[in-house]
Amino acid sequence: MKCPYCRGTESRVVDTREIVENDSIRRRRQCVQCGRRFTTFERVEPISLVVVKKDGRREPYDRRKMETGIRLACTKRPIPTETIQRIVDEVEAAIFSTASEEISSQAIGELVMEKLRDVDQVAYIRFASVYRSFTDLEDIRVAVESLLR
């Protein structure tokens, strides 16, 4: 780490603190050459994940997109924001635990549906109706029957 004052390449860490909000570490350093102190931040580089859509298109994974879909399905339902965040966190953890650089949008949708099924059946049906592109009442009936089994 180069000192911003003298460009020296040796420094020692004086203090280290974890910053929970953005999963980073703040370090206070002291330059061995000039003795001045400076601050650095360390953060894990995000894994680049590509989502393969139904039509074969590829796009970068976007957590907000998944979260928006879940929030829409949960609109006007008695589901706390913390529960929605937990679902998003759990699905994201499952996605990144595969150690693959690509995942299908279908796989993400199935993971979300699995979580919503346990939280709220109405939110599950709402999400499924968009995710599975329901076209008529028969599609909804089949989904509801699968919940009742």
N, CA, C and O atoms as a GROMACS GRO file, in nm:
protein
  596
    1MET      N    1   0.085  -0.117   0.000
    1MET     CA    2   0.000   0.000   0.000
    1MET      C    3   0.090   0.124   0.000
    1MET      O    4   0.171   0.141   0.091
    2LYS      N    5   0.077   0.209  -0.101
    2LYS     CA    6   0.161   0.328  -0.109
    2LYS      C    7   0.106   0.440  -0.022
    2LYS      O    8  -0.014   0.464  -0.017
    3CYS      N    9   0.196   0.508   0.044
    3CYS     CA   10   0.160   0.623   0.127
    3CYS      C   11   0.114   0.736   0.033
    3CYS      O   12   0.184   0.766  -0.064
    4PRO      N   13   0.000   0.798   0.060
    4PRO     CA   14  -0.047   0.906  -0.027
    4PRO      C   15   0.035   1.035  -0.012
    4PRO      O   16   0.020   1.127  -0.093
    5TYR      N   17   0.121   1.042   0.090
    5TYR     CA   18   0.199   1.162   0.114
    5TYR      C   19   0.338   1.154   0.051
    5TYR      O   20   0.378   1.243  -0.024
    6CYS      N   21   0.411   1.045   0.080
    6CYS     CA   22   0.549   1.035   0.031
    6CYS      C   23   0.567   0.924  -0.073
    6CYS      O   24   0.676   0.906  -0.127
    7ARG      N   25   0.461   0.850  -0.100
    7ARG     CA   26   0.462   0.738  -0.196
    7ARG      C   27   0.546   0.621  -0.147
    7ARG      O   28   0.580   0.532  -0.225
    8GLY      N   29   0.580   0.620  -0.018
    8GLY     CA   30   0.653   0.508   0.040
    8GLY      C   31   0.569   0.380   0.031
    8GLY      O   32   0.446   0.385   0.036
    9THR      N   33   0.637   0.267   0.020
    9THR     CA   34   0.565   0.141   0.000
    9THR      C   35   0.551   0.058   0.126
    9THR      O   36   0.490  -0.049   0.123
   10GLU      N   37   0.606   0.104   0.237
   10GLU     CA   38   0.594   0.028   0.361
   10GLU      C   39   0.511   0.104   0.462
   10GLU      O   40   0.534   0.222   0.488
   11SER      N   41   0.414   0.034   0.518
   11SER     CA   42   0.331   0.094   0.623
   11SER      C   43   0.295  -0.014   0.724
   11SER      O   44   0.303  -0.133   0.695
   12ARG      N   45   0.254   0.031   0.841
   12ARG     CA   46   0.209  -0.066   0.940
   12ARG      C   47   0.065  -0.031   0.978
   12ARG      O   48   0.026   0.086   0.978
   13VAL      N   49  -0.012  -0.134   1.009
   13VAL     CA   50  -0.152  -0.115   1.045
   13VAL      C   51  -0.160  -0.074   1.192
   13VAL      O   52  -0.108  -0.143   1.279
   14VAL      N   53  -0.224   0.041   1.217
   14VAL     CA   54  -0.238   0.094   1.352
   14VAL      C   55  -0.372   0.053   1.413
   14VAL      O   56  -0.381   0.026   1.533
   15ASP      N   57  -0.476   0.048   1.330
   15ASP     CA   58  -0.610   0.014   1.379
   15ASP      C   59  -0.689  -0.051   1.265
   15ASP      O   60  -0.675  -0.013   1.149
   16THR      N   61  -0.772  -0.149   1.300
   16THR     CA   62  -0.858  -0.216   1.203
   16THR      C   63  -1.000  -0.221   1.258
   16THR      O   64  -1.021  -0.260   1.373
   17ARG      N   65  -1.096  -0.181   1.175
   17ARG     CA   66  -1.237  -0.186   1.216
   17ARG      C   67  -1.322  -0.241   1.104
   17ARG      O   68  -1.304  -0.207   0.986
   18GLU      N   69  -1.416  -0.326   1.141
   18GLU     CA   70  -1.510  -0.381   1.043
   18GLU      C   71  -1.625  -0.283   1.025
   18GLU      O   72  -1.677  -0.228   1.123
   19ILE      N   73  -1.664  -0.260   0.900
   19ILE     CA   74  -1.779  -0.175   0.870
   19ILE      C   75  -1.890  -0.268   0.822
   19ILE      O   76  -1.886  -0.318   0.710
   20VAL      N   77  -1.988  -0.289   0.907
   20VAL     CA   78  -2.092  -0.388   0.882
   20VAL      C   79  -2.181  -0.348   0.765
   20VAL      O   80  -2.220  -0.434   0.686
   21GLU      N   81  -2.215  -0.220   0.752
   21GLU     CA   82  -2.310  -0.175   0.650
   21GLU      C   83  -2.271  -0.214   0.508
   21GLU      O   84  -2.358  -0.249   0.428
   22ASN      N   85  -2.145  -0.210   0.476
   22ASN     CA   86  -2.105  -0.244   0.339
   22ASN      C   87  -1.997  -0.352   0.333
   22ASN      O   88  -1.918  -0.357   0.238
   23ASP      N   89  -1.994  -0.437   0.434
   23ASP     CA   90  -1.903  -0.552   0.436
   23ASP      C   91  -1.760  -0.515   0.397
   23ASP      O   92  -1.702  -0.576   0.308
   24SER      N   93  -1.706  -0.416   0.464
   24SER     CA   94  -1.569  -0.377   0.434
   24SER      C   95  -1.491  -0.362   0.565
   24SER      O   96  -1.546  -0.370   0.675
   25ILE      N   97  -1.362  -0.341   0.548
   25ILE     CA   98  -1.274  -0.322   0.663
   25ILE      C   99  -1.201  -0.190   0.646
   25ILE      O  100  -1.146  -0.161   0.539
   26ARG      N  101  -1.200  -0.110   0.752
   26ARG     CA  102  -1.131   0.018   0.752
   26ARG      C  103  -1.001  -0.002   0.828
   26ARG      O  104  -1.002  -0.053   0.940
   27ARG      N  105  -0.891   0.039   0.768
   27ARG     CA  106  -0.762   0.026   0.835
   27ARG      C  107  -0.694   0.163   0.843
   27ARG      O  108  -0.688   0.237   0.745
   28ARG      N  109  -0.644   0.195   0.962
   28ARG     CA  110  -0.559   0.313   0.979
   28ARG      C  111  -0.416   0.263   0.968
   28ARG      O  112  -0.378   0.168   1.037
   29ARG      N  113  -0.340   0.326   0.884
   29ARG     CA  114  -0.201   0.286   0.861
   29ARG      C  115  -0.108   0.402   0.892
   29ARG      O  116  -0.146   0.519   0.888
   30GLN      N  117   0.016   0.364   0.924
   30GLN     CA  118   0.119   0.466   0.946
   30GLN      C  119   0.236   0.432   0.855
   30GLN      O  120   0.287   0.320   0.855
   31CYS      N  121   0.277   0.531   0.776
   31CYS     CA  122   0.388   0.512   0.684
   31CYS      C  123   0.518   0.496   0.762
   31CYS      O  124   0.546   0.573   0.854
   32VAL      N  125   0.598   0.396   0.726
   32VAL     CA  126   0.726   0.371   0.792
   32VAL      C  127   0.826   0.481   0.757
   32VAL      O  128   0.910   0.516   0.839
   33GLN      N  129   0.817   0.536   0.635
   33GLN     CA  130   0.914   0.637   0.590
   33GLN      C  131   0.887   0.776   0.646
   33GLN      O  132   0.977   0.838   0.703
   34CYS      N  133   0.762   0.827   0.630
   34CYS     CA  134   0.736   0.966   0.673
   34CYS      C  135   0.660   0.974   0.805
   34CYS      O  136   0.652   1.082   0.864
   35GLY      N  137   0.605   0.864   0.852
   35GLY     CA  138   0.537   0.862   0.981
   35GLY      C  139   0.394   0.913   0.980
   35GLY      O  140   0.326   0.910   1.084
   36ARG      N  141   0.346   0.959   0.864
   36ARG     CA  142   0.209   1.011   0.858
   36ARG      C  143   0.108   0.897   0.851
   36ARG      O  144   0.139   0.787   0.805
   37ARG      N  145  -0.012   0.926   0.899
   37ARG     CA  146  -0.118   0.825   0.900
   37ARG      C  147  -0.216   0.847   0.785
   37ARG      O  148  -0.240   0.960   0.743
   38PHE      N  149  -0.271   0.737   0.737
   38PHE     CA  150  -0.372   0.743   0.632
   38PHE      C  151  -0.468   0.625   0.648
   38PHE      O  152  -0.437   0.528   0.718
   39THR      N  153  -0.582   0.635   0.583
   39THR     CA  154  -0.687   0.534   0.596
   39THR      C  155  -0.703   0.458   0.465
   39THR      O  156  -0.699   0.517   0.356
   40THR      N  157  -0.722   0.326   0.476
   40THR     CA  158  -0.753   0.245   0.359
   40THR      C  159  -0.879   0.164   0.389
   40THR      O  160  -0.913   0.140   0.505
   41PHE      N  161  -0.947   0.124   0.284
   41PHE     CA  162  -1.065   0.040   0.297
   41PHE      C  163  -1.045  -0.086   0.215
   41PHE      O  164  -0.990  -0.083   0.104
   42GLU      N  165  -1.089  -0.197   0.271
   42GLU     CA  166  -1.076  -0.327   0.205
   42GLU      C  167  -1.216  -0.384   0.188
   42GLU      O  168  -1.297  -0.381   0.281
   43ARG      N  169  -1.244  -0.438   0.069
   43ARG     CA  170  -1.374  -0.499   0.045
   43ARG      C  171  -1.355  -0.616  -0.050
   43ARG      O  172  -1.272  -0.611  -0.140
   44VAL      N  173  -1.431  -0.720  -0.029
   44VAL     CA  174  -1.424  -0.836  -0.118
   44VAL      C  175  -1.484  -0.796  -0.252
   44VAL      O  176  -1.591  -0.736  -0.258
   45GLU      N  177  -1.415  -0.828  -0.358
   45GLU     CA  178  -1.465  -0.798  -0.491
   45GLU      C  179  -1.584  -0.888  -0.521
   45GLU      O  180  -1.575  -1.010  -0.504
   46PRO      N  181  -1.695  -0.828  -0.566
   46PRO     CA  182  -1.812  -0.911  -0.592
   46PRO      C  183  -1.787  -1.013  -0.703
   46PRO      O  184  -1.714  -0.987  -0.799
   47ILE      N  185  -1.849  -1.128  -0.687
   47ILE     CA  186  -1.837  -1.234  -0.786
   47ILE      C  187  -1.922  -1.194  -0.906
   47ILE      O  188  -2.038  -1.155  -0.889
   48SER      N  189  -1.866  -1.202  -1.025
   48SER     CA  190  -1.946  -1.168  -1.142
   48SER      C  191  -2.025  -1.293  -1.182
   48SER      O  192  -1.968  -1.397  -1.215
   49LEU      N  193  -2.155  -1.279  -1.179
   49LEU     CA  194  -2.245  -1.389  -1.209
   49LEU      C  195  -2.332  -1.348  -1.325
   49LEU      O  196  -2.382  -1.235  -1.330
   50VAL      N  197  -2.352  -1.439  -1.419
   50VAL     CA  198  -2.434  -1.412  -1.536
   50VAL      C  199  -2.562  -1.493  -1.526
   50VAL      O  200  -2.559  -1.613  -1.496
   51VAL      N  201  -2.674  -1.426  -1.550
   51VAL     CA  202  -2.804  -1.494  -1.550
   51VAL      C  203  -2.841  -1.524  -1.695
   51VAL      O  204  -2.841  -1.435  -1.780
   52VAL      N  205  -2.872  -1.651  -1.720
   52VAL     CA  206  -2.914  -1.694  -1.855
   52VAL      C  207  -3.066  -1.693  -1.857
   52VAL      O  208  -3.131  -1.767  -1.785
   53LYS      N  209  -3.122  -1.606  -1.943
   53LYS     CA  210  -3.267  -1.590  -1.951
   53LYS      C  211  -3.328  -1.704  -2.033
   53LYS      O  212  -3.257  -1.780  -2.098
   54LYS      N  213  -3.461  -1.714  -2.030
   54LYS     CA  214  -3.532  -1.821  -2.103
   54LYS      C  215  -3.502  -1.819  -2.252
   54LYS      O  216  -3.492  -1.924  -2.315
   55ASP      N  217  -3.487  -1.699  -2.308
   55ASP     CA  218  -3.462  -1.688  -2.452
   55ASP      C  219  -3.314  -1.698  -2.488
   55ASP      O  220  -3.276  -1.678  -2.604
   56GLY      N  221  -3.230  -1.730  -2.389
   56GLY     CA  222  -3.087  -1.748  -2.416
   56GLY      C  223  -3.002  -1.625  -2.393
   56GLY      O  224  -2.879  -1.634  -2.390
   57ARG      N  225  -3.066  -1.509  -2.376
   57ARG     CA  226  -2.989  -1.388  -2.349
   57ARG      C  227  -2.916  -1.402  -2.216
   57ARG      O  228  -2.959  -1.476  -2.128
   58ARG      N  229  -2.806  -1.332  -2.205
   58ARG     CA  230  -2.729  -1.332  -2.081
   58ARG      C  231  -2.720  -1.189  -2.030
   58ARG      O  232  -2.698  -1.095  -2.106
   59GLU      N  233  -2.737  -1.176  -1.898
   59GLU     CA  234  -2.723  -1.044  -1.837
   59GLU      C  235  -2.661  -1.059  -1.699
   59GLU      O  236  -2.673  -1.165  -1.637
   60PRO      N  237  -2.595  -0.954  -1.652
   60PRO     CA  238  -2.533  -0.962  -1.519
   60PRO      C  239  -2.638  -0.982  -1.411
   60PRO      O  240  -2.749  -0.928  -1.419
   61TYR      N  241  -2.603  -1.060  -1.309
   61TYR     CA  242  -2.693  -1.081  -1.196
   61TYR      C  243  -2.718  -0.948  -1.127
   61TYR      O  244  -2.625  -0.869  -1.106
   62ASP      N  245  -2.844  -0.923  -1.092
   62ASP     CA  246  -2.880  -0.799  -1.024
   62ASP      C  247  -2.971  -0.832  -0.907
   62ASP      O  248  -3.087  -0.868  -0.925
   63ARG      N  249  -2.917  -0.820  -0.788
   63ARG     CA  250  -2.992  -0.851  -0.666
   63ARG      C  251  -3.120  -0.769  -0.657
   63ARG      O  252  -3.224  -0.819  -0.615
   64ARG      N  253  -3.112  -0.643  -0.698
   64ARG     CA  254  -3.229  -0.554  -0.689
   64ARG      C  255  -3.345  -0.604  -0.774
   64ARG      O  256  -3.461  -0.587  -0.737
   65LYS      N  257  -3.314  -0.666  -0.886
   65LYS     CA  258  -3.419  -0.717  -0.974
   65LYS      C  259  -3.497  -0.828  -0.904
   65LYS      O  260  -3.620  -0.831  -0.909
   66MET      N  261  -3.425  -0.920  -0.839
   66MET     CA  262  -3.490  -1.027  -0.765
   66MET      C  263  -3.571  -0.968  -0.650
   66MET      O  264  -3.685  -1.008  -0.627
   67GLU      N  265  -3.512  -0.875  -0.578
   67GLU     CA  266  -3.580  -0.814  -0.463
   67GLU      C  267  -3.707  -0.743  -0.505
   67GLU      O  268  -3.808  -0.751  -0.435
   68THR      N  269  -3.704  -0.674  -0.618
   68THR     CA  270  -3.822  -0.604  -0.669
   68THR      C  271  -3.934  -0.703  -0.700
   68THR      O  272  -4.050  -0.677  -0.666
   69GLY      N  273  -3.901  -0.815  -0.763
   69GLY     CA  274  -4.001  -0.916  -0.794
   69GLY      C  275  -4.065  -0.973  -0.669
   69GLY      O  276  -4.186  -0.996  -0.665
   70ILE      N  277  -3.984  -0.997  -0.568
   70ILE     CA  278  -4.036  -1.051  -0.442
   70ILE      C  279  -4.124  -0.946  -0.373
   70ILE      O  280  -4.231  -0.979  -0.322
   71ARG      N  281  -4.079  -0.821  -0.372
   71ARG     CA  282  -4.158  -0.714  -0.308
   71ARG      C  283  -4.294  -0.699  -0.376
   71ARG      O  284  -4.396  -0.680  -0.309
   72LEU      N  285  -4.296  -0.706  -0.509
   72LEU     CA  286  -4.423  -0.696  -0.581
   72LEU      C  287  -4.517  -0.810  -0.544
   72LEU      O  288  -4.637  -0.788  -0.524
   73ALA      N  289  -4.464  -0.930  -0.533
   73ALA     CA  290  -4.546  -1.045  -0.496
   73ALA      C  291  -4.600  -1.031  -0.354
   73ALA      O  292  -4.706  -1.084  -0.322
   74CYS      N  293  -4.527  -0.960  -0.269
   74CYS     CA  294  -4.565  -0.946  -0.128
   74CYS      C  295  -4.645  -0.818  -0.099
   74CYS      O  296  -4.678  -0.791   0.016
   75THR      N  297  -4.676  -0.741  -0.203
   75THR     CA  298  -4.749  -0.616  -0.185
   75THR      C  299  -4.882  -0.641  -0.114
   75THR      O  300  -4.957  -0.732  -0.149
   76LYS      N  301  -4.909  -0.559  -0.013
   76LYS     CA  302  -5.032  -0.565   0.067
   76LYS      C  303  -5.051  -0.699   0.137
   76LYS      O  304  -5.164  -0.741   0.163
   77ARG      N  305  -4.942  -0.765   0.167
   77ARG     CA  306  -4.944  -0.889   0.244
   77ARG      C  307  -4.876  -0.860   0.377
   77ARG      O  308  -4.791  -0.771   0.384
   78PRO      N  309  -4.911  -0.933   0.482
   78PRO     CA  310  -4.850  -0.908   0.614
   78PRO      C  311  -4.711  -0.970   0.627
   78PRO      O  312  -4.686  -1.055   0.712
   79ILE      N  313  -4.622  -0.924   0.539
   79ILE     CA  314  -4.486  -0.979   0.538
   79ILE      C  315  -4.389  -0.867   0.571
   79ILE      O  316  -4.378  -0.770   0.496
   80PRO      N  317  -4.319  -0.878   0.684
   80PRO     CA  318  -4.225  -0.772   0.723
   80PRO      C  319  -4.110  -0.758   0.623
   80PRO      O  320  -4.069  -0.853   0.557
   81THR      N  321  -4.059  -0.636   0.614
   81THR     CA  322  -3.945  -0.608   0.527
   81THR      C  323  -3.827  -0.698   0.561
   81THR      O  324  -3.754  -0.740   0.472
   82GLU      N  325  -3.808  -0.727   0.689
   82GLU     CA  326  -3.697  -0.813   0.731
   82GLU      C  327  -3.710  -0.953   0.671
   82GLU      O  328  -3.610  -1.015   0.636
   83THR      N  329  -3.833  -1.001   0.660
   83THR     CA  330  -3.856  -1.134   0.601
   83THR      C  331  -3.820  -1.133   0.453
   83THR      O  332  -3.760  -1.227   0.402
   84ILE      N  333  -3.859  -1.026   0.384
   84ILE     CA  334  -3.825  -1.014   0.242
   84ILE      C  335  -3.673  -1.011   0.225
   84ILE      O  336  -3.619  -1.078   0.137
   85GLN      N  337  -3.605  -0.933   0.309
   85GLN     CA  338  -3.459  -0.926   0.302
   85GLN      C  339  -3.396  -1.062   0.330
   85GLN      O  340  -3.297  -1.100   0.266
   86ARG      N  341  -3.452  -1.135   0.426
   86ARG     CA  342  -3.400  -1.268   0.459
   86ARG      C  343  -3.415  -1.362   0.339
   86ARG      O  344  -3.324  -1.439   0.309
   87ILE      N  345  -3.530  -1.355   0.270
   87ILE     CA  346  -3.552  -1.438   0.152
   87ILE      C  347  -3.447  -1.404   0.046
   87ILE      O  348  -3.384  -1.494  -0.012
   88VAL      N  349  -3.429  -1.275   0.020
   88VAL     CA  350  -3.331  -1.232  -0.081
   88VAL      C  351  -3.191  -1.280  -0.042
   88VAL      O  352  -3.118  -1.332  -0.126
   89ASP      N  353  -3.154  -1.263   0.084
   89ASP     CA  354  -3.022  -1.306   0.132
   89ASP      C  355  -3.004  -1.457   0.117
   89ASP      O  356  -2.898  -1.503   0.073
   90GLU      N  357  -3.107  -1.534   0.153
   90GLU     CA  358  -3.096  -1.680   0.146
   90GLU      C  359  -3.088  -1.729   0.001
   90GLU      O  360  -3.010  -1.819  -0.030
   91VAL      N  361  -3.168  -1.670  -0.086
   91VAL     CA  362  -3.163  -1.708  -0.228
   91VAL      C  363  -3.027  -1.671  -0.286
   91VAL      O  364  -2.967  -1.750  -0.359
   92GLU      N  365  -2.979  -1.552  -0.254
   92GLU     CA  366  -2.849  -1.509  -0.305
   92GLU      C  367  -2.737  -1.599  -0.254
   92GLU      O  368  -2.646  -1.634  -0.329
   93ALA      N  369  -2.744  -1.638  -0.128
   93ALA     CA  370  -2.643  -1.729  -0.072
   93ALA      C  371  -2.645  -1.862  -0.146
   93ALA      O  372  -2.540  -1.919  -0.176
   94ALA      N  373  -2.764  -1.912  -0.177
   94ALA     CA  374  -2.776  -2.038  -0.251
   94ALA      C  375  -2.719  -2.024  -0.392
   94ALA      O  376  -2.654  -2.114  -0.443
   95ILE      N  377  -2.745  -1.910  -0.455
   95ILE     CA  378  -2.695  -1.885  -0.590
   95ILE      C  379  -2.542  -1.885  -0.592
   95ILE      O  380  -2.481  -1.951  -0.675
   96PHE      N  381  -2.482  -1.811  -0.500
   96PHE     CA  382  -2.337  -1.799  -0.499
   96PHE      C  383  -2.266  -1.922  -0.445
   96PHE      O  384  -2.147  -1.941  -0.469
   97SER      N  385  -2.338  -2.007  -0.372
   97SER     CA  386  -2.275  -2.129  -0.320
   97SER      C  387  -2.254  -2.234  -0.428
   97SER      O  388  -2.183  -2.332  -0.406
   98THR      N  389  -2.314  -2.215  -0.544
   98THR     CA  390  -2.297  -2.312  -0.653
   98THR      C  391  -2.157  -2.305  -0.714
   98THR      O  392  -2.116  -2.398  -0.784
   99ALA      N  393  -2.086  -2.198  -0.691
   99ALA     CA  394  -1.950  -2.178  -0.744
   99ALA      C  395  -1.948  -2.177  -0.896
   99ALA      O  396  -1.844  -2.202  -0.957
  100SER      N  397  -2.062  -2.150  -0.957
  100SER     CA  398  -2.070  -2.141  -1.102
  100SER      C  399  -2.075  -1.994  -1.141
  100SER      O  400  -2.119  -1.910  -1.062
  101GLU      N  401  -2.031  -1.964  -1.261
  101GLU     CA  402  -2.033  -1.825  -1.308
  101GLU      C  403  -2.162  -1.791  -1.380
  101GLU      O  404  -2.187  -1.675  -1.413
  102GLU      N  405  -2.246  -1.893  -1.406
  102GLU     CA  406  -2.373  -1.872  -1.473
  102GLU      C  407  -2.484  -1.946  -1.398
  102GLU      O  408  -2.461  -2.051  -1.338
  103ILE      N  409  -2.603  -1.888  -1.402
  103ILE     CA  410  -2.721  -1.953  -1.345
  103ILE      C  411  -2.840  -1.914  -1.431
  103ILE      O  412  -2.847  -1.803  -1.482
  104SER      N  413  -2.934  -2.005  -1.446
  104SER     CA  414  -3.051  -1.975  -1.527
  104SER      C  415  -3.152  -1.895  -1.446
  104SER      O  416  -3.159  -1.907  -1.323
  105SER      N  417  -3.228  -1.813  -1.515
  105SER     CA  418  -3.332  -1.736  -1.446
  105SER      C  419  -3.436  -1.832  -1.388
  105SER      O  420  -3.499  -1.801  -1.287
  106GLN      N  421  -3.454  -1.948  -1.451
  106GLN     CA  422  -3.547  -2.048  -1.399
  106GLN      C  423  -3.502  -2.098  -1.262
  106GLN      O  424  -3.584  -2.115  -1.172
  107ALA      N  425  -3.373  -2.123  -1.247
  107ALA     CA  426  -3.320  -2.172  -1.119
  107ALA      C  427  -3.342  -2.068  -1.009
  107ALA      O  428  -3.378  -2.102  -0.897
  108ILE      N  429  -3.320  -1.941  -1.043
  108ILE     CA  430  -3.342  -1.834  -0.945
  108ILE      C  431  -3.491  -1.830  -0.908
  108ILE      O  432  -3.526  -1.820  -0.790
  109GLY      N  433  -3.577  -1.836  -1.009
  109GLY     CA  434  -3.721  -1.832  -0.984
  109GLY      C  435  -3.768  -1.946  -0.896
  109GLY      O  436  -3.851  -1.927  -0.807
  110GLU      N  437  -3.714  -2.065  -0.918
  110GLU     CA  438  -3.752  -2.181  -0.836
  110GLU      C  439  -3.707  -2.162  -0.691
  110GLU      O  440  -3.780  -2.197  -0.598
  111LEU      N  441  -3.588  -2.108  -0.672
  111LEU     CA  442  -3.539  -2.082  -0.536
  111LEU      C  443  -3.629  -1.981  -0.464
  111LEU      O  444  -3.662  -1.998  -0.347
  112VAL      N  445  -3.668  -1.876  -0.535
  112VAL     CA  446  -3.755  -1.774  -0.476
  112VAL      C  447  -3.890  -1.835  -0.441
  112VAL      O  448  -3.943  -1.812  -0.332
  113MET      N  449  -3.946  -1.914  -0.533
  113MET     CA  450  -4.077  -1.975  -0.508
  113MET      C  451  -4.073  -2.069  -0.387
  113MET      O  452  -4.167  -2.074  -0.308
  114GLU      N  453  -3.964  -2.142  -0.374
  114GLU     CA  454  -3.947  -2.233  -0.261
  114GLU      C  455  -3.954  -2.156  -0.128
  114GLU      O  456  -4.018  -2.200  -0.033
  115LYS      N  457  -3.887  -2.041  -0.125
  115LYS     CA  458  -3.887  -1.959  -0.003
  115LYS      C  459  -4.024  -1.895   0.022
  115LYS      O  460  -4.074  -1.895   0.134
  116LEU      N  461  -4.086  -1.841  -0.085
  116LEU     CA  462  -4.216  -1.776  -0.069
  116LEU      C  463  -4.324  -1.875  -0.027
  116LEU      O  464  -4.415  -1.840   0.048
  117ARG      N  465  -4.314  -1.998  -0.075
  117ARG     CA  466  -4.412  -2.101  -0.041
  117ARG      C  467  -4.421  -2.120   0.111
  117ARG      O  468  -4.529  -2.140   0.166
  118ASP      N  469  -4.307  -2.112   0.178
  118ASP     CA  470  -4.303  -2.130   0.323
  118ASP      C  471  -4.346  -2.005   0.400
  118ASP      O  472  -4.381  -2.013   0.518
  119VAL      N  473  -4.343  -1.889   0.334
  119VAL     CA  474  -4.371  -1.763   0.403
  119VAL      C  475  -4.516  -1.718   0.385
  119VAL      O  476  -4.583  -1.683   0.483
  120ASP      N  477  -4.566  -1.720   0.261
  120ASP     CA  478  -4.700  -1.669   0.233
  120ASP      C  479  -4.751  -1.729   0.102
  120ASP      O  480  -4.691  -1.709  -0.004
  121GLN      N  481  -4.860  -1.802   0.110
  121GLN     CA  482  -4.911  -1.873  -0.008
  121GLN      C  483  -4.963  -1.778  -0.116
  121GLN      O  484  -4.950  -1.806  -0.235
  122VAL      N  485  -5.021  -1.666  -0.076
  122VAL     CA  486  -5.070  -1.569  -0.174
  122VAL      C  487  -4.952  -1.507  -0.249
  122VAL      O  488  -4.956  -1.494  -0.372
  123ALA      N  489  -4.848  -1.469  -0.177
  123ALA     CA  490  -4.728  -1.414  -0.241
  123ALA      C  491  -4.667  -1.518  -0.334
  123ALA      O  492  -4.617  -1.484  -0.442
  124TYR      N  493  -4.671  -1.644  -0.293
  124TYR     CA  494  -4.619  -1.753  -0.377
  124TYR      C  495  -4.696  -1.758  -0.509
  124TYR      O  496  -4.634  -1.764  -0.616
  125ILE      N  497  -4.829  -1.755  -0.503
  125ILE     CA  498  -4.911  -1.761  -0.625
  125ILE      C  499  -4.886  -1.639  -0.712
  125ILE      O  500  -4.876  -1.651  -0.834
  126ARG      N  501  -4.877  -1.522  -0.651
  126ARG     CA  502  -4.849  -1.400  -0.729
  126ARG      C  503  -4.716  -1.412  -0.803
  126ARG      O  504  -4.708  -1.383  -0.922
  127PHE      N  505  -4.613  -1.454  -0.730
  127PHE     CA  506  -4.482  -1.466  -0.793
  127PHE      C  507  -4.486  -1.571  -0.903
  127PHE      O  508  -4.433  -1.550  -1.012
  128ALA      N  509  -4.549  -1.685  -0.874
  128ALA     CA  510  -4.558  -1.794  -0.972
  128ALA      C  511  -4.633  -1.750  -1.097
  128ALA      O  512  -4.598  -1.792  -1.208
  129SER      N  513  -4.735  -1.667  -1.081
  129SER     CA  514  -4.814  -1.625  -1.197
  129SER      C  515  -4.731  -1.545  -1.297
  129SER      O  516  -4.752  -1.554  -1.418
  130VAL      N  517  -4.636  -1.468  -1.246
  130VAL     CA  518  -4.548  -1.392  -1.335
  130VAL      C  519  -4.434  -1.481  -1.383
  130VAL      O  520  -4.405  -1.488  -1.503
  131TYR      N  521  -4.370  -1.550  -1.290
  131TYR     CA  522  -4.254  -1.633  -1.322
  131TYR      C  523  -4.290  -1.744  -1.422
  131TYR      O  524  -4.214  -1.770  -1.515
  132ARG      N  525  -4.404  -1.808  -1.402
  132ARG     CA  526  -4.444  -1.918  -1.490
  132ARG      C  527  -4.536  -1.872  -1.603
  132ARG      O  528  -4.588  -1.955  -1.678
  133SER      N  529  -4.557  -1.743  -1.614
  133SER     CA  530  -4.638  -1.684  -1.722
  133SER      C  531  -4.777  -1.748  -1.731
  133SER      O  532  -4.816  -1.798  -1.836
  134PHE      N  533  -4.851  -1.745  -1.620
  134PHE     CA  534  -4.987  -1.800  -1.622
  134PHE      C  535  -5.069  -1.727  -1.727
  134PHE      O  536  -5.061  -1.605  -1.740
  135THR      N  537  -5.148  -1.802  -1.803
  135THR     CA  538  -5.229  -1.741  -1.909
  135THR      C  539  -5.378  -1.751  -1.881
  135THR      O  540  -5.456  -1.677  -1.941
  136ASP      N  541  -5.418  -1.841  -1.791
  136ASP     CA  542  -5.561  -1.855  -1.763
  136ASP      C  543  -5.582  -1.909  -1.621
  136ASP      O  544  -5.486  -1.936  -1.549
  137LEU      N  545  -5.708  -1.924  -1.585
  137LEU     CA  546  -5.742  -1.970  -1.450
  137LEU      C  547  -5.696  -2.113  -1.425
  137LEU      O  548  -5.669  -2.151  -1.311
  138GLU      N  549  -5.688  -2.192  -1.528
  138GLU     CA  550  -5.642  -2.331  -1.513
  138GLU      C  551  -5.500  -2.334  -1.458
  138GLU      O  552  -5.468  -2.417  -1.372
  139ASP      N  553  -5.415  -2.246  -1.506
  139ASP     CA  554  -5.277  -2.238  -1.456
  139ASP      C  555  -5.276  -2.204  -1.306
  139ASP      O  556  -5.199  -2.260  -1.229
  140ILE      N  557  -5.363  -2.111  -1.268
  140ILE     CA  558  -5.371  -2.071  -1.128
  140ILE      C  559  -5.424  -2.187  -1.044
  140ILE      O  560  -5.373  -2.213  -0.935
  141ARG      N  561  -5.528  -2.257  -1.094
  141ARG     CA  562  -5.586  -2.370  -1.022
  141ARG      C  563  -5.480  -2.477  -0.995
  141ARG      O  564  -5.473  -2.530  -0.884
  142VAL      N  565  -5.400  -2.508  -1.094
  142VAL     CA  566  -5.295  -2.609  -1.079
  142VAL      C  567  -5.195  -2.566  -0.971
  142VAL      O  568  -5.153  -2.647  -0.889
  143ALA      N  569  -5.157  -2.439  -0.973
  143ALA     CA  570  -5.062  -2.388  -0.873
  143ALA      C  571  -5.122  -2.393  -0.732
  143ALA      O  572  -5.053  -2.429  -0.637
  144VAL      N  573  -5.249  -2.356  -0.720
  144VAL     CA  574  -5.315  -2.360  -0.588
  144VAL      C  575  -5.325  -2.504  -0.539
  144VAL      O  576  -5.300  -2.531  -0.422
  145GLU      N  577  -5.361  -2.595  -0.628
  145GLU     CA  578  -5.370  -2.736  -0.589
  145GLU      C  579  -5.236  -2.791  -0.542
  145GLU      O  580  -5.230  -2.872  -0.450
  146SER      N  581  -5.128  -2.746  -0.605
  146SER     CA  582  -4.996  -2.793  -0.562
  146SER      C  583  -4.964  -2.744  -0.420
  146SER      O  584  -4.892  -2.811  -0.346
  147LEU      N  585  -5.018  -2.628  -0.385
  147LEU     CA  586  -4.998  -2.576  -0.249
  147LEU      C  587  -5.078  -2.656  -0.147
  147LEU      O  588  -5.034  -2.674  -0.033
  148LEU      N  589  -5.194  -2.703  -0.186
  148LEU     CA  590  -5.284  -2.772  -0.094
  148LEU      C  591  -5.242  -2.916  -0.067
  148LEU      O  592  -5.291  -2.978   0.027
  149ARG      N  593  -5.152  -2.969  -0.148
  149ARG     CA  594  -5.106  -3.108  -0.127
  149ARG      C  595  -5.012  -3.119  -0.012
  149ARG      O  596  -4.965  -3.229   0.019
   0.00000   0.00000   0.00000
